Amino acid sequence: MFAWIAGNLGTLVIGLVLLGFVAAIIVSVRRQKKKGKHPSCGGNCGSCPMGGACHREE
């Protein structure tokens, strides 16, 4: 078991780093959604064909 871990240490470290990045992205998107922001747009509805249909009126 330890020989396998030692032989694949580089792959495991890179996999854990990538998993950390994905988790950080998911947390960021969830926080933005709770604040009412949409991660897919910049919030500039003036140039958007859906102009204001996706954001709540404040």
HTML snippet that shows the backbone in 3Dmol.js (N, CA, C, O; Angstrom):
<script src="https://3Dmol.org/build/3Dmol-min.js"></script>
<div id="view" style="width:600px;height:400px;position:relative"></div>
<script>
const pdb = `
ATOM      1  N   MET A   1       0.835  -1.196   0.000  1.00  0.00           N
ATOM      2  CA  MET A   1       0.000   0.000   0.000  1.00  0.00           C
ATOM      3  C   MET A   1       0.871   1.249   0.000  1.00  0.00           C
ATOM      4  O   MET A   1       0.659   2.160  -0.800  1.00  0.00           O
ATOM      5  N   PHE A   2       1.860   1.290   0.905  1.00  0.00           N
ATOM      6  CA  PHE A   2       2.733   2.465   0.965  1.00  0.00           C
ATOM      7  C   PHE A   2       3.587   2.589  -0.289  1.00  0.00           C
ATOM      8  O   PHE A   2       3.928   3.697  -0.704  1.00  0.00           O
ATOM      9  N   ALA A   3       3.929   1.468  -0.888  1.00  0.00           N
ATOM     10  CA  ALA A   3       4.710   1.501  -2.128  1.00  0.00           C
ATOM     11  C   ALA A   3       3.875   2.104  -3.251  1.00  0.00           C
ATOM     12  O   ALA A   3       4.388   2.862  -4.074  1.00  0.00           O
ATOM     13  N   TRP A   4       2.597   1.768  -3.283  1.00  0.00           N
ATOM     14  CA  TRP A   4       1.716   2.331  -4.308  1.00  0.00           C
ATOM     15  C   TRP A   4       1.559   3.835  -4.129  1.00  0.00           C
ATOM     16  O   TRP A   4       1.606   4.587  -5.104  1.00  0.00           O
ATOM     17  N   ILE A   5       1.374   4.278  -2.885  1.00  0.00           N
ATOM     18  CA  ILE A   5       1.252   5.710  -2.598  1.00  0.00           C
ATOM     19  C   ILE A   5       2.538   6.428  -2.983  1.00  0.00           C
ATOM     20  O   ILE A   5       2.492   7.493  -3.600  1.00  0.00           O
ATOM     21  N   ALA A   6       3.673   5.864  -2.630  1.00  0.00           N
ATOM     22  CA  ALA A   6       4.958   6.482  -2.971  1.00  0.00           C
ATOM     23  C   ALA A   6       5.155   6.527  -4.482  1.00  0.00           C
ATOM     24  O   ALA A   6       5.709   7.496  -5.002  1.00  0.00           O
ATOM     25  N   GLY A   7       4.716   5.504  -5.186  1.00  0.00           N
ATOM     26  CA  GLY A   7       4.859   5.471  -6.639  1.00  0.00           C
ATOM     27  C   GLY A   7       3.935   6.435  -7.353  1.00  0.00           C
ATOM     28  O   GLY A   7       4.241   6.874  -8.461  1.00  0.00           O
ATOM     29  N   ASN A   8       2.825   6.769  -6.749  1.00  0.00           N
ATOM     30  CA  ASN A   8       1.826   7.648  -7.374  1.00  0.00           C
ATOM     31  C   ASN A   8       1.675   8.975  -6.634  1.00  0.00           C
ATOM     32  O   ASN A   8       0.640   9.633  -6.743  1.00  0.00           O
ATOM     33  N   LEU A   9       2.687   9.363  -5.896  1.00  0.00           N
ATOM     34  CA  LEU A   9       2.597  10.572  -5.074  1.00  0.00           C
ATOM     35  C   LEU A   9       2.348  11.825  -5.909  1.00  0.00           C
ATOM     36  O   LEU A   9       1.537  12.670  -5.529  1.00  0.00           O
ATOM     37  N   GLY A  10       3.035  11.951  -7.037  1.00  0.00           N
ATOM     38  CA  GLY A  10       2.848  13.121  -7.905  1.00  0.00           C
ATOM     39  C   GLY A  10       1.423  13.224  -8.413  1.00  0.00           C
ATOM     40  O   GLY A  10       0.830  14.303  -8.405  1.00  0.00           O
ATOM     41  N   THR A  11       0.874  12.105  -8.855  1.00  0.00           N
ATOM     42  CA  THR A  11      -0.501  12.080  -9.358  1.00  0.00           C
ATOM     43  C   THR A  11      -1.489  12.426  -8.246  1.00  0.00           C
ATOM     44  O   THR A  11      -2.449  13.163  -8.469  1.00  0.00           O
ATOM     45  N   LEU A  12      -1.252  11.898  -7.065  1.00  0.00           N
ATOM     46  CA  LEU A  12      -2.145  12.174  -5.940  1.00  0.00           C
ATOM     47  C   LEU A  12      -2.104  13.650  -5.543  1.00  0.00           C
ATOM     48  O   LEU A  12      -3.141  14.250  -5.263  1.00  0.00           O
ATOM     49  N   VAL A  13      -0.916  14.227  -5.518  1.00  0.00           N
ATOM     50  CA  VAL A  13      -0.796  15.646  -5.138  1.00  0.00           C
ATOM     51  C   VAL A  13      -1.485  16.531  -6.168  1.00  0.00           C
ATOM     52  O   VAL A  13      -2.218  17.450  -5.802  1.00  0.00           O
ATOM     53  N   ILE A  14      -1.259  16.262  -7.455  1.00  0.00           N
ATOM     54  CA  ILE A  14      -1.906  17.062  -8.504  1.00  0.00           C
ATOM     55  C   ILE A  14      -3.420  16.887  -8.447  1.00  0.00           C
ATOM     56  O   ILE A  14      -4.158  17.856  -8.628  1.00  0.00           O
ATOM     57  N   GLY A  15      -3.889  15.676  -8.200  1.00  0.00           N
ATOM     58  CA  GLY A  15      -5.326  15.432  -8.072  1.00  0.00           C
ATOM     59  C   GLY A  15      -5.935  16.184  -6.905  1.00  0.00           C
ATOM     60  O   GLY A  15      -7.033  16.728  -7.023  1.00  0.00           O
ATOM     61  N   LEU A  16      -5.236  16.221  -5.780  1.00  0.00           N
ATOM     62  CA  LEU A  16      -5.741  16.958  -4.616  1.00  0.00           C
ATOM     63  C   LEU A  16      -5.759  18.463  -4.861  1.00  0.00           C
ATOM     64  O   LEU A  16      -6.677  19.156  -4.421  1.00  0.00           O
ATOM     65  N   VAL A  17      -4.741  18.972  -5.567  1.00  0.00           N
ATOM     66  CA  VAL A  17      -4.711  20.404  -5.896  1.00  0.00           C
ATOM     67  C   VAL A  17      -5.874  20.750  -6.815  1.00  0.00           C
ATOM     68  O   VAL A  17      -6.552  21.756  -6.605  1.00  0.00           O
ATOM     69  N   LEU A  18      -6.111  19.928  -7.831  1.00  0.00           N
ATOM     70  CA  LEU A  18      -7.241  20.174  -8.735  1.00  0.00           C
ATOM     71  C   LEU A  18      -8.578  20.070  -8.005  1.00  0.00           C
ATOM     72  O   LEU A  18      -9.492  20.851  -8.266  1.00  0.00           O
ATOM     73  N   LEU A  19      -8.689  19.126  -7.108  1.00  0.00           N
ATOM     74  CA  LEU A  19      -9.907  18.992  -6.309  1.00  0.00           C
ATOM     75  C   LEU A  19     -10.127  20.233  -5.447  1.00  0.00           C
ATOM     76  O   LEU A  19     -11.263  20.670  -5.263  1.00  0.00           O
ATOM     77  N   GLY A  20      -9.051  20.796  -4.922  1.00  0.00           N
ATOM     78  CA  GLY A  20      -9.147  22.027  -4.142  1.00  0.00           C
ATOM     79  C   GLY A  20      -9.632  23.197  -4.980  1.00  0.00           C
ATOM     80  O   GLY A  20     -10.458  23.989  -4.527  1.00  0.00           O
ATOM     81  N   PHE A  21      -9.112  23.312  -6.222  1.00  0.00           N
ATOM     82  CA  PHE A  21      -9.558  24.384  -7.118  1.00  0.00           C
ATOM     83  C   PHE A  21     -11.040  24.245  -7.438  1.00  0.00           C
ATOM     84  O   PHE A  21     -11.775  25.232  -7.412  1.00  0.00           O
ATOM     85  N   VAL A  22     -11.482  23.038  -7.738  1.00  0.00           N
ATOM     86  CA  VAL A  22     -12.897  22.814  -8.058  1.00  0.00           C
ATOM     87  C   VAL A  22     -13.770  23.148  -6.854  1.00  0.00           C
ATOM     88  O   VAL A  22     -14.826  23.761  -7.007  1.00  0.00           O
ATOM     89  N   ALA A  23     -13.345  22.756  -5.672  1.00  0.00           N
ATOM     90  CA  ALA A  23     -14.116  23.057  -4.457  1.00  0.00           C
ATOM     91  C   ALA A  23     -14.184  24.572  -4.232  1.00  0.00           C
ATOM     92  O   ALA A  23     -15.232  25.087  -3.843  1.00  0.00           O
ATOM     93  N   ALA A  24     -13.080  25.290  -4.471  1.00  0.00           N
ATOM     94  CA  ALA A  24     -13.078  26.742  -4.303  1.00  0.00           C
ATOM     95  C   ALA A  24     -14.016  27.413  -5.301  1.00  0.00           C
ATOM     96  O   ALA A  24     -14.700  28.376  -4.955  1.00  0.00           O
ATOM     97  N   ILE A  25     -14.053  26.918  -6.524  1.00  0.00           N
ATOM     98  CA  ILE A  25     -14.958  27.475  -7.536  1.00  0.00           C
ATOM     99  C   ILE A  25     -16.406  27.242  -7.138  1.00  0.00           C
ATOM    100  O   ILE A  25     -17.233  28.145  -7.264  1.00  0.00           O
ATOM    101  N   ILE A  26     -16.722  26.055  -6.664  1.00  0.00           N
ATOM    102  CA  ILE A  26     -18.096  25.744  -6.245  1.00  0.00           C
ATOM    103  C   ILE A  26     -18.514  26.620  -5.080  1.00  0.00           C
ATOM    104  O   ILE A  26     -19.634  27.129  -5.064  1.00  0.00           O
ATOM    105  N   VAL A  27     -17.638  26.805  -4.108  1.00  0.00           N
ATOM    106  CA  VAL A  27     -17.945  27.667  -2.957  1.00  0.00           C
ATOM    107  C   VAL A  27     -18.165  29.102  -3.419  1.00  0.00           C
ATOM    108  O   VAL A  27     -19.083  29.770  -2.944  1.00  0.00           O
ATOM    109  N   SER A  28     -17.335  29.581  -4.336  1.00  0.00           N
ATOM    110  CA  SER A  28     -17.464  30.949  -4.843  1.00  0.00           C
ATOM    111  C   SER A  28     -18.799  31.154  -5.568  1.00  0.00           C
ATOM    112  O   SER A  28     -19.471  32.165  -5.362  1.00  0.00           O
ATOM    113  N   VAL A  29     -19.173  30.206  -6.403  1.00  0.00           N
ATOM    114  CA  VAL A  29     -20.438  30.319  -7.149  1.00  0.00           C
ATOM    115  C   VAL A  29     -21.623  30.281  -6.190  1.00  0.00           C
ATOM    116  O   VAL A  29     -22.587  31.024  -6.373  1.00  0.00           O
ATOM    117  N   ARG A  30     -21.565  29.429  -5.178  1.00  0.00           N
ATOM    118  CA  ARG A  30     -22.665  29.356  -4.205  1.00  0.00           C
ATOM    119  C   ARG A  30     -22.798  30.655  -3.419  1.00  0.00           C
ATOM    120  O   ARG A  30     -23.912  31.106  -3.156  1.00  0.00           O
ATOM    121  N   ARG A  31     -21.662  31.267  -3.037  1.00  0.00           N
ATOM    122  CA  ARG A  31     -21.716  32.540  -2.308  1.00  0.00           C
ATOM    123  C   ARG A  31     -22.305  33.638  -3.185  1.00  0.00           C
ATOM    124  O   ARG A  31     -23.108  34.446  -2.717  1.00  0.00           O
ATOM    125  N   GLN A  32     -21.905  33.669  -4.467  1.00  0.00           N
ATOM    126  CA  GLN A  32     -22.449  34.676  -5.377  1.00  0.00           C
ATOM    127  C   GLN A  32     -23.943  34.479  -5.555  1.00  0.00           C
ATOM    128  O   GLN A  32     -24.692  35.454  -5.617  1.00  0.00           O
ATOM    129  N   LYS A  33     -24.383  33.241  -5.637  1.00  0.00           N
ATOM    130  CA  LYS A  33     -25.806  32.967  -5.816  1.00  0.00           C
ATOM    131  C   LYS A  33     -26.600  33.402  -4.588  1.00  0.00           C
ATOM    132  O   LYS A  33     -27.705  33.929  -4.723  1.00  0.00           O
ATOM    133  N   LYS A  34     -26.048  33.187  -3.388  1.00  0.00           N
ATOM    134  CA  LYS A  34     -26.736  33.616  -2.170  1.00  0.00           C
ATOM    135  C   LYS A  34     -26.852  35.133  -2.101  1.00  0.00           C
ATOM    136  O   LYS A  34     -27.823  35.652  -1.551  1.00  0.00           O
ATOM    137  N   LYS A  35     -25.874  35.854  -2.653  1.00  0.00           N
ATOM    138  CA  LYS A  35     -25.903  37.317  -2.659  1.00  0.00           C
ATOM    139  C   LYS A  35     -26.787  37.867  -3.766  1.00  0.00           C
ATOM    140  O   LYS A  35     -27.006  39.076  -3.843  1.00  0.00           O
ATOM    141  N   GLY A  36     -27.306  36.977  -4.638  1.00  0.00           N
ATOM    142  CA  GLY A  36     -28.173  37.416  -5.722  1.00  0.00           C
ATOM    143  C   GLY A  36     -27.430  37.771  -6.983  1.00  0.00           C
ATOM    144  O   GLY A  36     -28.024  38.305  -7.919  1.00  0.00           O
ATOM    145  N   LYS A  37     -26.138  37.487  -7.032  1.00  0.00           N
ATOM    146  CA  LYS A  37     -25.352  37.769  -8.235  1.00  0.00           C
ATOM    147  C   LYS A  37     -25.346  36.527  -9.111  1.00  0.00           C
ATOM    148  O   LYS A  37     -25.470  35.401  -8.629  1.00  0.00           O
ATOM    149  N   HIS A  38     -25.198  36.762 -10.408  1.00  0.00           N
ATOM    150  CA  HIS A  38     -25.153  35.662 -11.345  1.00  0.00           C
ATOM    151  C   HIS A  38     -23.724  35.536 -11.866  1.00  0.00           C
ATOM    152  O   HIS A  38     -23.179  36.498 -12.406  1.00  0.00           O
ATOM    153  N   PRO A  39     -23.108  34.353 -11.711  1.00  0.00           N
ATOM    154  CA  PRO A  39     -21.723  34.182 -12.143  1.00  0.00           C
ATOM    155  C   PRO A  39     -21.561  34.175 -13.661  1.00  0.00           C
ATOM    156  O   PRO A  39     -20.442  34.311 -14.157  1.00  0.00           O
ATOM    157  N   SER A  40     -22.648  34.020 -14.403  1.00  0.00           N
ATOM    158  CA  SER A  40     -22.528  33.925 -15.848  1.00  0.00           C
ATOM    159  C   SER A  40     -22.580  35.274 -16.547  1.00  0.00           C
ATOM    160  O   SER A  40     -22.331  35.352 -17.750  1.00  0.00           O
ATOM    161  N   CYS A  41     -22.897  36.334 -15.821  1.00  0.00           N
ATOM    162  CA  CYS A  41     -22.928  37.644 -16.477  1.00  0.00           C
ATOM    163  C   CYS A  41     -22.243  38.673 -15.588  1.00  0.00           C
ATOM    164  O   CYS A  41     -22.046  38.448 -14.394  1.00  0.00           O
ATOM    165  N   GLY A  42     -21.891  39.785 -16.176  1.00  0.00           N
ATOM    166  CA  GLY A  42     -21.212  40.833 -15.425  1.00  0.00           C
ATOM    167  C   GLY A  42     -22.153  41.783 -14.722  1.00  0.00           C
ATOM    168  O   GLY A  42     -21.700  42.662 -13.989  1.00  0.00           O
ATOM    169  N   GLY A  43     -23.452  41.632 -14.925  1.00  0.00           N
ATOM    170  CA  GLY A  43     -24.430  42.489 -14.274  1.00  0.00           C
ATOM    171  C   GLY A  43     -24.744  43.757 -15.044  1.00  0.00           C
ATOM    172  O   GLY A  43     -25.498  44.601 -14.560  1.00  0.00           O
ATOM    173  N   ASN A  44     -24.173  43.909 -16.249  1.00  0.00           N
ATOM    174  CA  ASN A  44     -24.439  45.077 -17.080  1.00  0.00           C
ATOM    175  C   ASN A  44     -25.595  44.749 -18.011  1.00  0.00           C
ATOM    176  O   ASN A  44     -25.385  44.219 -19.103  1.00  0.00           O
ATOM    177  N   CYS A  45     -26.800  45.056 -17.591  1.00  0.00           N
ATOM    178  CA  CYS A  45     -27.983  44.689 -18.360  1.00  0.00           C
ATOM    179  C   CYS A  45     -28.254  45.624 -19.530  1.00  0.00           C
ATOM    180  O   CYS A  45     -29.118  45.336 -20.358  1.00  0.00           O
ATOM    181  N   GLY A  46     -27.531  46.738 -19.614  1.00  0.00           N
ATOM    182  CA  GLY A  46     -27.759  47.691 -20.690  1.00  0.00           C
ATOM    183  C   GLY A  46     -27.451  47.134 -22.066  1.00  0.00           C
ATOM    184  O   GLY A  46     -28.093  47.521 -23.042  1.00  0.00           O
ATOM    185  N   SER A  47     -26.495  46.245 -22.164  1.00  0.00           N
ATOM    186  CA  SER A  47     -26.130  45.688 -23.461  1.00  0.00           C
ATOM    187  C   SER A  47     -26.603  44.248 -23.631  1.00  0.00           C
ATOM    188  O   SER A  47     -26.212  43.569 -24.580  1.00  0.00           O
ATOM    189  N   CYS A  48     -27.430  43.793 -22.724  1.00  0.00           N
ATOM    190  CA  CYS A  48     -27.903  42.411 -22.761  1.00  0.00           C
ATOM    191  C   CYS A  48     -29.285  42.351 -23.403  1.00  0.00           C
ATOM    192  O   CYS A  48     -30.141  43.176 -23.087  1.00  0.00           O
ATOM    193  N   PRO A  49     -29.521  41.387 -24.302  1.00  0.00           N
ATOM    194  CA  PRO A  49     -30.849  41.280 -24.909  1.00  0.00           C
ATOM    195  C   PRO A  49     -31.933  40.890 -23.902  1.00  0.00           C
ATOM    196  O   PRO A  49     -33.115  41.139 -24.140  1.00  0.00           O
ATOM    197  N   MET A  50     -31.540  40.283 -22.784  1.00  0.00           N
ATOM    198  CA  MET A  50     -32.512  39.928 -21.749  1.00  0.00           C
ATOM    199  C   MET A  50     -32.661  41.041 -20.732  1.00  0.00           C
ATOM    200  O   MET A  50     -33.359  40.865 -19.733  1.00  0.00           O
ATOM    201  N   GLY A  51     -32.030  42.174 -20.953  1.00  0.00           N
ATOM    202  CA  GLY A  51     -31.958  43.368 -20.122  1.00  0.00           C
ATOM    203  C   GLY A  51     -32.802  43.430 -18.874  1.00  0.00           C
ATOM    204  O   GLY A  51     -33.865  44.049 -18.928  1.00  0.00           O
ATOM    205  N   GLY A  52     -32.440  42.867 -17.795  1.00  0.00           N
ATOM    206  CA  GLY A  52     -33.168  42.996 -16.549  1.00  0.00           C
ATOM    207  C   GLY A  52     -34.083  41.830 -16.247  1.00  0.00           C
ATOM    208  O   GLY A  52     -34.683  41.789 -15.173  1.00  0.00           O
ATOM    209  N   ALA A  53     -34.209  40.885 -17.152  1.00  0.00           N
ATOM    210  CA  ALA A  53     -35.095  39.748 -16.905  1.00  0.00           C
ATOM    211  C   ALA A  53     -34.463  38.752 -15.918  1.00  0.00           C
ATOM    212  O   ALA A  53     -35.169  37.968 -15.284  1.00  0.00           O
ATOM    213  N   CYS A  54     -33.142  38.790 -15.796  1.00  0.00           N
ATOM    214  CA  CYS A  54     -32.501  37.783 -14.942  1.00  0.00           C
ATOM    215  C   CYS A  54     -32.224  38.321 -13.535  1.00  0.00           C
ATOM    216  O   CYS A  54     -31.996  37.526 -12.624  1.00  0.00           O
ATOM    217  N   HIS A  55     -32.234  39.607 -13.332  1.00  0.00           N
ATOM    218  CA  HIS A  55     -31.951  40.189 -12.014  1.00  0.00           C
ATOM    219  C   HIS A  55     -33.244  40.702 -11.397  1.00  0.00           C
ATOM    220  O   HIS A  55     -34.126  41.205 -12.092  1.00  0.00           O
ATOM    221  N   ARG A  56     -33.336  40.565 -10.090  1.00  0.00           N
ATOM    222  CA  ARG A  56     -34.510  41.066  -9.378  1.00  0.00           C
ATOM    223  C   ARG A  56     -34.458  42.589  -9.296  1.00  0.00           C
ATOM    224  O   ARG A  56     -33.387  43.195  -9.243  1.00  0.00           O
ATOM    225  N   GLU A  57     -35.622  43.172  -9.288  1.00  0.00           N
ATOM    226  CA  GLU A  57     -35.710  44.621  -9.111  1.00  0.00           C
ATOM    227  C   GLU A  57     -35.441  44.941  -7.644  1.00  0.00           C
ATOM    228  O   GLU A  57     -35.967  44.272  -6.755  1.00  0.00           O
ATOM    229  N   GLU A  58     -34.638  45.942  -7.395  1.00  0.00           N
ATOM    230  CA  GLU A  58     -34.332  46.321  -6.013  1.00  0.00           C
ATOM    231  C   GLU A  58     -35.074  47.583  -5.645  1.00  0.00           C
ATOM    232  O   GLU A  58     -34.949  48.066  -4.519  1.00  0.00           O
TER     233      GLU A  58
END
`;
const viewer = $3Dmol.createViewer("view");
viewer.addModel(pdb, "pdb");
viewer.setStyle({}, {cartoon: {color: "spectrum"}});
viewer.zoomTo();
viewer.render();
</script>
